[in-house]
Amino acid sequence: MIRKYFLVLSLFACCLSAYGQKQLSVQKDSLDTFRVDESLGEKEGFVIVRSTCPLTFDSNMDKVVNVIKTEKTGDFYYYCLKLPTGGISDKRKLRIKNEEYETFSYDNLFLKAGETQRLFVWDKFGLVGVSPFETLRNEGLILFEQCQYEQAKAKYSEALNAVESTDVKNKADITDKIDKADLCINSRLKAEKYYNTKTWCLAKEEYEKVVGANAFDAYCKDKYNIAHKECLNSERIITGTVVNTYGQPVEGVSIAIEEEKTDKKGNVKGYEFSSAVAKTDALGKYQIKALHKTRKIQYWKFSFKKLAADITGDVMNLVVNDGTSAPENTVAKKTEPQPSGASNINNNTENNNTETKSTPPPAKKKKSALSRKN
């Protein structure tokens, strides 16, 4: 009797232990964002698993489950399994493991040769041991990956309200996810506006922000590619000032731009510089038009050889050694106002002024020398 009593207690304890352990749920995955560039044999198939937590695998039909690729993108873990098919492999039970969860045995694989099956693993449906915060967070993750940013933000906000006040780590993480959803909402709205008005470069920048936050936003990725191409082929205005090593403007400097050389099919064969498209004026200033994809400008004058510079922005200030001799009282001249756009040439004006003021006048030196001679 006592023995039977202890046996019942043991079974009851085991049931309680199993009941208290968190459970994984597995369902067919409709998303096909994870790609594998590897071929299959005649009797092989792929199983691609997307999960909210890291996993390991084993099987009743395989000594070792062949995991050929693993990757963590955003908030998800991805695994690609290459498994043999045919024969008794229909009876395969794929066991999915994580040390914090009860092992899940997936018995409905029925993988066919050449087939790719996709599974999604998470803890939403295994409500035993799963907090409301985890459930809401996981729902938000799915909505975010599906590019439903408003709905994802709402779920994240609910999760933030459900998280324990002392759980600093998860509170910070879910706040970061809300900010990321906000970024996607705002940048996508801006991008659409710029795209519709054909403001290609600004559209490209905003779409790039969205894709940077969510690599699975195929819509924004396609729009980014279009806007990027149009941006490269759109014109920009580049301005600047050319000065010599003494900070003086140089007039008559020829400016040219690099151009693509293409074949009859439009393929780029190389690059060459155009003839001069502009010259600097009396203040050393110039203004040119170039495509956003233009990489370099070239500049020259009869007093110095041709030089080239990488285009780094819409303002390109240049310094040249044009062979000009140092002007008399060079220090004093450096204290004079510089041409607009050339302020970077002389950063020590204040120090130079101090040096000029502290130098004794020549007349006083001569006077003291005569007096000593007499």
RAWODA-V829204 format. One record per pair of residues at least 12 apart in sequence whose ideal C-beta (glycine too) atoms are under 10 Angstrom apart, sorted by the first residue. I is the first residue (numbers start at 0). J is the second residue. Records with the same first field share a line. If there is no record, write none. Layout:
I->J  J
This chain:
16->101
17->101  127
18->101  127  128
19->101  127  128
20->99  100  101  102  125  127  128
21->52  97  99  100  101  122  125  126  127  128  129  130  133
22->100  101  102  103  122  124  125  126  127  128  129
23->50  51  52  54  95  96  97  99  100  101  102  103  105  120  121  122  124  125
24->100  103  119  120  121  122  123  124  125  126  129  137
25->48  50  93  95  103  104  105  107  118  119  120  121  124  125
26->105  117  118  119  120  121  123  124
27->107  116  117  118  119
28->47  48  49  50  116  117  118  119  120
29->117  119  145
30->47  49  75  117  119  141  144  145  215
31->47  115  117
32->47  49  72  75  77  117  144  214  215  216  217
33->47  48  49  68  70  72  75  77  78  79  117  215
34->47  68  77  79
35->47  67  68  70  77  79  81  115
36->68
37->67  68  79  81
39->81  82  84  112  113  114  115
40->81  83  84  112  113
41->84  85  112  113
42->82  83  84  85  86  88  111  112  113
43->65  81  82  83  84  85  110  112  113  114
44->80  81  82  83  84  85  88  108  109  110  111  112  113  114  115  116
45->67  68  79  80  81  82  110  113  114  115  116  117
46->64  66  78  79  80  81  82  91  93  105  108  110  114  115  116  117  118
47->68  77  78  79  80  115  116  117  118  119
48->66  69  75  76  77  78  79  80  93  95  105  116  117  118  119  120
49->72  75  76  77  78  117  118  119  120  121  141  144
50->71  75  76  77  78  95  97  118  119  120  121  122
51->74  75  76  97  119  120  121  122  123  133  136  137  140  141
52->75  76  97  98  99  100  120  121  122  137
53->69  71  76  78  96  97  98  99
54->66  69  76  78  95  96  97  100  103  120
55->78  94  95  96  97  98  102
56->78  80  82  93  94  95  96  105
57->92  93  94  95  96  102
58->80  82  88  91  92  93  94  104  105  108
59->90  91  92  93  94  104  106
60->82  83  86  87  88  89  90  91  92  93  108
61->80  82  83  88  91  93
64->78  80  81  82  91  93  94  95
65->79  80  81  82  83
66->78  79  80  81
67->79  80  81
68->80  81
72->144  213  214  215
73->140  143  144  176  179  212  213  214  215
74->136  137  139  140  141  143  144  172  176  179
75->119  120  121  140  141  144  215
76->97  120
78->95  118  120
79->115
80->93  108  110  116  118
82->108  110  116
83->110  112
84->108  109  110  111  112  113  114
85->110  111  112
88->108  109  110  111  112
89->108  109  110  111
90->106  108  109
91->105  106  107  108  109  110
92->104  105  106  107  108
93->105  106  107  108  110  118
94->106
95->118  120
97->120  122
99->122  128
100->120  122  125  128  129
101->125  127  128
103->120  125
105->118  120
119->141
121->133  134  137  138  140  141
122->134  136  137
123->135  136  137  138  140  141
124->137
130->158  161  162  163  166  169
131->157  158  160  161  162
132->157  158  159  160  161  162  163  166  169  170  173
133->158  161  162  169
134->154  157  158  161
135->153  154  155  156  157  158  159  160  161  162  173
136->154  155  157  158  159  161  162  169  172  173  176
137->154  158
138->150  151  153  154  155  157  158
139->151  152  153  154  155  156  157  158  159  173  176  177  180
140->154  155  158  176
141->154
142->154  155  180
143->155  176  179  180  183  212  213  215  216
144->213  214  215  216
145->213  215  216
146->183  187  209  213  215  216  217  218  219
147->180
148->179  180  181  182  183  184  185  186  187  209  212  213  216
149->180  181  183  184
150->180
151->176  177  179  180  183  184  213
152->176  177  178  179  180  181  183  184
153->177  180
154->173  176  177  180
155->172  173  174  175  176  177  178  179  180  181
156->173  174  176  177  180
157->173
158->170  172  173  176  177
159->172  173  174  176  177
160->173
161->173
162->174
178->212
179->211  212  213
180->212  213
181->212
182->205  208  209  211  212  213
183->208  209  210  211  212  213  216  219
184->209
185->205  208  209
186->204  205  206  207  208  209  210  211  212  219
187->205  206  208  209  213  216  218  219  222
188->205
189->201  202  204  205  206  208  209
190->202  203  204  205  206  207  208  209  219  222  223  226
191->205  206  219  222
192->205
193->205  206  226
194->206  222  223  225  226  229
197->226  229  233
198->226  229  230  233
199->225  226  227  228  229  230  231  232  233  291
200->226  227  229  230  231  233  235  291
201->226  230
202->222  223  225  226  227  229  230
203->222  223  224  225  226  227  228  229  230  231  291
204->223  226  227  230
205->219  222  223  226
206->218  219  220  221  222  223  224  225  226  227
207->219  220  223  226  227
208->223
209->222  223
210->222  223  224
211->223
227->291
228->292
229->291
230->290  291  292
231->290  291  292  293
232->290  291  292
233->290  291  292
234->288  289  290  291  293
235->287  288  289  290  291  292  293  310  312  313
236->286  287  288  289  313
237->254  256  277  285  286  287  288  289  293  296  310  312  313  314  315
238->277  284  285  286  287  313  314  315  316  340
239->254  279  283  284  285  286  287  296  298  308  312  313  314  315  316  317  340  341
240->279  280  282  283  284  285  314  315  316  317  318  337  338  339  340  341  342  343  344
241->254  278  279  282  283  284  285  298  300  315  316  317  318  319  321  338  340  341
242->279  282  283  316  317  318  319  321  337  338  340  341  343  344  345
243->283  302  303  318  319  320  321  322  323  341  344
244->318  319  320  321  323  325  344
245->318  320  321  323  324  325  326  329  332  333  344  345
246->283  318  332  333  335  336  337  338  341  342  343  344  345  348
247->283  321  323  326  332  333  335  337  338  341  344
248->279  280  281  282  283  284  337  338  339  340  341
249->279  281  282  283  298  300  302  303  317  318  319  321  323  338
250->278  279  280  281  282  283  284  300
251->278  279  280  281  283  300  301  302  321
252->275  277  278  279  280  283  285  298  299  300  302  303  306  317  319  321
253->274  275  276  277  278  279  285  297  298  299  300  301  305
254->273  275  276  277  278  279  285  286  287  289  296  297  298  299  315  317
255->271  272  273  274  275  276  277  287  295  296  297  298  299  305  307
256->272  273  274  275  276  277  287  288  289  290  293  294  295  296  297  310
257->270  271  272  273  289  290  292  293  294  295  296  297  307  309  310
258->270  271  272  273  289  290  293  294  295
259->271  290  292  293  294
270->293  294  295
272->295  296  297  299  305  307
273->289  293  296  297
275->287  297  298  299
276->288  289  296  297
277->296  298
278->298  300
279->298  300  317
281->338
282->338  339  340  341
283->316  317  319  337  338  339  340  341
284->316  338  339  340  341
285->298  315  317
287->315
289->310  313
291->310
292->310
293->310
294->307  309  310
295->307  308  309  310
296->308  309  310  315  317
298->315  317  319
299->319
300->319  321  322
301->321
302->319  320  321  322  323
303->319  320  321  322
304->319
306->319  320
314->340
315->340
316->338  339  340  341  342  343  344
317->340  341
318->341  343  344
328->355
329->351
330->351  352  354  355  358
331->351  352  355
332->351
333->345  347  348  351  352  355
334->347  348  349  350  351  352  354  355
335->348
336->348
